[in-house]
Amino acid sequence: MVHGTHNALEDSRNDAILISINGELFKRNEAKISVFDSGYLVGDGVWEALRLHQGVLVFIEDHFNRLWQSAATIGMQLPFTKEALIQKVWDTLKANEMNDGVHVRIMVTRGIKKTPSQDPRLTISGPNVVIIPEYKTASKASKDKGITLFTSTIRRGSPDYLDPRLNCHSKLHEVQALIQAIEAGADEALMLDINGFVSTCNATNFFIVKNNEVWTSTSKYCMNGITRGKVLEVCKNNGIVHYEKDFSLFDVYGADEAFVTGTFGGLTPVTKIDGRLIGNGKYGEVTKHLSHLYEVLIENEVKHG
């Protein structure tokens, strides 16, 4: 079985989900997009992922602000409001009678092309919007076990050619990094920035714990993670010493704990990097404490949602 931060418990209900394509609902095996779609042809699109907890789309304002920023960054004009898209998400959830334990993926591409080309002027439709809701519960066994990382030779890019904060469909460099890690026997990839400092992982943000201090990379070369930001927020609100700073593998190999963050898995401990145990190779106490504080933050969001 694949082991990693996106391990989900099997749920047969996903076989019958309805997927929204431009507001029209399709059964899972009938949901299709044109081969002339910009996202398929050249990776020209942006995406967002969020969680439905007890009837509340958690941190939806943060997620939609990121989506609109991503669209603006690639020069894609969205012909609808945030409120309109949120309603489409709710329409899809209601059609599936979903209320809890759901992961929602929203994909927005520039639209249909007249012919295969990079040129956005050859787009002959408005943006295509796909909404995929699935029942997904993170595997507790996977989280308790933790994951292993391998440092890839594929670097996180400079902001002047592909800003790592951009949630775009062009993920090939991250796939390459992950393939290196898998071939090295690890679960996922750790990626450095262009200066050789630790940046992020292929699909999650990375943290270490040293002497009860929480470290993560600067925001210059890492993904604009919502969960990353929430972890820093709970550190600040609970008096936990934390830094966004440059650090290298020298610091990582000597860390007491390490963990990664993401919308789906929350906080997931890292037990080994490049074959070396991190701390005692187990789910660390600081990571457990931060995970609890993050879950409380979600509970408060649900309570006031």
Helices and strands as residue ranges (DSSP letters): G 12-16, E 18-21, E 24-27, G 28-30, H 38-42, E 45-53, E 56-57, H 60-73, H 82-95, E 102-109, G 120-122, E 128-135, H 140-145, E 147-151, H 159-162, H 172-183, E 188-192, E 198-201, E 205-210, E 213-216, H 226-237, E 242-244, H 249-253, E 257-262, E 266-273, E 276-277, H 285-304
